[in-house]
Each structure stands twice: as C-alpha cells, then as structure tokens.
Amino acid sequence: MENMPNKSEITNAGQNAGSRAHVLKQAQNWLEGGDGVALATVVGTWGSSPRPEGSLLAVSGTGAFVGSVSGGCIEGAVVKEALEVIAEGKPRLLDYGITDEQAWEVGLACGGEMKVFVEKFDNADLLNELLQDRPLALITDFIKGSRAIVRPEGHATTPGFDPGIANEVRQVLQLGISRSLESPDGPLFVNVFNPPLRMIIIGAVHTAQSLAPLANLAGFKVTIVDPRRAFGTDERFAGITLNGDWPDDAMAELAPDSNTAVVALTHDPKLDDPALEAALRSDAYYLGALGSRRNHAKRLDRLRQRGFGEDDLNRIHGPIGLDLGGRSTSDIAVSILAEAIAVRHGKTPKI
C-alpha cells in the first residue's frame, strides 16, 4: 500500500510513541477531520512482549498512525490489518509471535507472543470520555466488538454485558492494570484509563525533600502542602508543585480520590490532623503519618474525639512506611514510597 510506513518510521514510532492520551487525542482529531480510524490494543502477552497489555496504536484511513503495540516488531502488519478493518468495519483478534531476532532489534533479550485486538473506532463521544482526567475502565467484547465504560463509583451501565461484570471490572480498575477477563458471554478485555497516581505530602520537611523526587520517578504527581513559607520554597523543592494553603483548605481543593496517597510528615497536630481528617472522609487509597508509636496513639485519640471510628483509624499507616531498618531521611522516604506502592497493589509485605 502506498501509505504504508517504512521500517525506520515503524521503529521510530515505538521509540517516540506518546502517552495513550496522546494516541486517543490524535484519533479524535482524525475523526473530527472526517477520516476513518482504527484502534489496535494489546490484549494478551506471553514471554518478552515489547509492549504491555493496554498499549494502543491508532491508525487513520490514510495509513498515518500514532502509538505502538510492539515497539516496531509488527507495527507494519498491524497497520495493514487496521486499514482493512476501517474498510470492512469488522473487528479482528490477531495473534503474533515475536522472534528472538525481532525482540533483539527493540532491546529485548528474547521473543514472545502477543494478541492484538483491532477495531474500527468511530464513536467521538466515547473518545471524549476516555480523554477525561478521571479513572475509568473500557470493557470490550472481542467477538461482538461492543464496549462499555465502568467507573470506580456509582451504578455502572453495561448494556450488552453480563450484569455482574461491573464489580469485577472495578477490581481491575483499582489495581490499575489492564487485563483480559472471562465472562458468561465470552472473553472480554478491560483497558484501564487512570490519571497519574497522586501523592499529597503534608509538610515541606527534610523527609519530603527525599520523598517527593522519588515519588515523582515512580509515576506519582506530587503536591506538597505547607503554609510555612520558609519551608515550602522552590529552592528546596525544584520542579515539585507547592501549595501554601492550610491543610484543610488545600485538601478541599485537591479532593483526594482513589488514585491518591496522602502522607502527613510534620509531627504538628495543627497541620497533620486536619489533613488526615479530610483524607479519612475521602476515597484516598493510602494514608500514612510520620511519628513514633506513642505519638501515633495520641493522634488516634484526637481523631476519635473528632468522631472517627476504629475502621476509619485502621486506614492510617502509622508509624508510616515499611520497616526497612534505616533511619536516615532517604531511608524513611524509600520505606514510605514502598508502602504506598504495596498498598496500591493489594500487598502488605512484612519486612
């Protein structure tokens, strides 16, 4: 086909592919311009697959494409299939084997296998939903090509799907990892579209200076809350978002959700307690507070007096962090980040 990319273009696509939001935005632009669009999604991997499940490649009717499903191994073949899907309108579930030689070309030690689902994507409203900065999961039926959106909260409308599937999809959404599911109606794929994890750190203290850049590297969008101007400075926290409001006001604005970890580090009840109260009333998935066991017990007593029950208080990890044995601020920062990641994945490891 005259619009097929050459090998160097395919390789560069894998290296320069933007985020999935970038892929969807380009698909939206093509649709608005009157072009046909197909979306290819990695829905199964075995061995050293170049791209994880949920990776996206969008293809226009002219053969232009954005994103990556393999880092360059099979992009040309998938683009060809996508153009046929745009013309015919019927989805395809494709199986590919990645040879050791192909894997080596994209930086992997050995090959593997992958499944790619290719579908015509002409629903502009659905694309707009997927581009919203809110957690959701897109269910796709491989056979029918039908789709539905499930959100973390509220009643899910899943027309065409087994009524019981929504709760199972929410569990996948909570873990944040796209995957296949078996349902009474056959195999489905749950593609998770979560905004970046957030970490709200209360207190621009020394531990925060170590924790903030580490959390950033781990994929968290970090905000540090501290009304003490001498602490929260750009010199001490270069590149980190600073909020100089009092914690109760800041938490109302930041609105922690199920994608948020809240970490209280000041040891000062005037700052930590209001933040913890707001976090306990939210869906924040992780709450941690720095301090000794004795100080934490006093903190819990104060929160009891504010009307919180034992189930609420058990959400707070205190003393904060996994017990790694270290005592430096960087050791503590690593232990906090490790615990926040473990809780996110349903793990509570004992060290």
C-alpha positions, 0 to 999 in steps of 0.5 A: 500500500502506498501509505504504508510506513517504512521500517525506520518510521515503524521503529521510530514510532515505538521509540517516540510513541506518546502517552495513550492520551496522546494516541486517543487525542490524535484519533479524535482529531482524525475523526473530527477531520472526517477520516476513518480510524482504527484502534489496535490494543494489546490484549494478551502477552506471553514471554518478552512482549515489547509492549504491555497489555493496554498499549494502543496504536491508532491508525487513520484511513490514510495509513498515518498512525500514532502509538505502538503495540510492539515497539516496531516488531509488527507495527507494519502488519498491524497497520495493514490489518487496521486499514482493512478493518476501517474498510470492512468495519469488522473487528479482528483478534490477531495473534503474533509471535515475536522472534528472538531476532525481532525482540533483539532489534527493540532491546529485548533479550528474547521473543514472545507472543502477543494478541492484538485486538483491532477495531474500527473506532468511530464513536467521538463521544466515547473518545471524549470520555476516555480523554477525561482526567478521571479513572475509568475502565473500557470493557470490550467484547472481542467477538461482538466488538461492543464496549462499555465504560465502568467507573470506580463509583456509582451504578455502572451501565453495561448494556450488552454485558453480563450484569455482574461484570461491573464489580469485577471490572472495578477490581481491575480498575483499582489495581490499575492494570489492564487485563483480559477477563472471562465472562458468561458471554465470552472473553472480554478485555478491560483497558484501564484509563487512570490519571497519574497516581497522586501523592499529597505530602503534608509538610515541606520537611527534610523527609519530603525533600527525599520523598517527593523526587522519588515519588515523582520517578515512580509515576506519582504527581506530587503536591506538597502542602505547607503554609510555612513559607520558609519551608515550602520554597522552590529552592528546596523543592525544584520542579515539585508543585507547592501549595501554601494553603492550610491543610484543610483548605488545600485538601478541599481543593485537591479532593483526594480520590482513589488514585491518591496517597496522602502522607502527613510528615510534620509531627504538628497536630495543627497541620497533620490532623486536619489533613488526615481528617479530610483524607479519612472522609475521602476515597484516598487509597493510602494514608500514612503519618510520620511519628513514633508509636506513642505519638501515633496513639495520641493522634488516634485519640484526637481523631476519635474525639473528632468522631472517627471510628476504629475502621476509619483509624485502621486506614492510617499507616502509622508509624508510616512506611515499611520497616526497612531498618534505616533511619536516615531521611532517604531511608524513611522516604524509600520505606514510605514510597514502598508502602504506598506502592504495596498498598496500591497493589493489594500487598502488605509485605512484612519486612 
